Amino acid sequence: MVGAGITTVSAGCSTFDAERNVVKKETTVNPRTSELSESAFRKVAEDSHDEYGAGGIWGHRKAEPEHELAFQGAWKTVLEHFDGMQSEHILVLYRLPESPGGLESSQVWLWSGFDPAAGRTIRRLETGVRLSAAEKLGIYSPAQEYHATAVDNYEIASGRLDAQTLEATMPLAAGAVSVDPATRIGDGGEYHPYWSGAQTTAQTLAATTEIRWSEDANQEFTWPIAVETTA
């Protein structure tokens, strides 16, 4: 079910067969209407750590970090996969101080998690944001490739220095975290972080970016997510 504040752009695109399963979905998020209350989101975050340990929404800390931002809204999407399994995807907005240009700004926190059925392998987890021409994308993190062959963790931080913002250290046991080349900052910007590899156990992905809002009352953006598994 699509909650308040989310309008489905596509009902979801799925490719099911014995070898390969790809599920994609795009939704339009209205930042003025939150699907989850702050307390409901905190329960979701707590549950993510119960299921994924340090791979949950807040990483190794396993609790919301100290910060100075006001909760703005949270949204959750569940995708259906092969053998009845489900992946969870979370998007949260927190109010940042105005940008140097005087625009209202939000820190976006993204998280995806999936524990595949026996005999299935996760190949790719994707999340992100795609803005209208009126909105501006700011700094994003992660902004580079991290490979499990070289590091055990990757860091996520907003990069803003005018307030204490959200940050986390996420585990990376296998595969790599990367950013799709379609990513770009500025007007109508896009951010497309993803994990890729070959994982037969639970895998998560977290990322953050900044949106600088126009004065348009119809502030909306697109939230694309995708998961690929194989037999």
TABELNOR-V638313 format. One line per field, one symbol per residue. ss: DSSP state (@ for helix, = for strand, . for the rest). A space follows every 10 residues. Layout:
ss = ???
This chain:
ss = .....===== ======...= ========== .....=.@@@ @@@@@@@@@@ @@@@@...@@ @........= ========== .@@@.===== ======.... ....====== ====...... ======..== =....===== =....==... ..=====... ......==== =....====. ...=.==..= =.=======. ..======== ==.......= ========== .
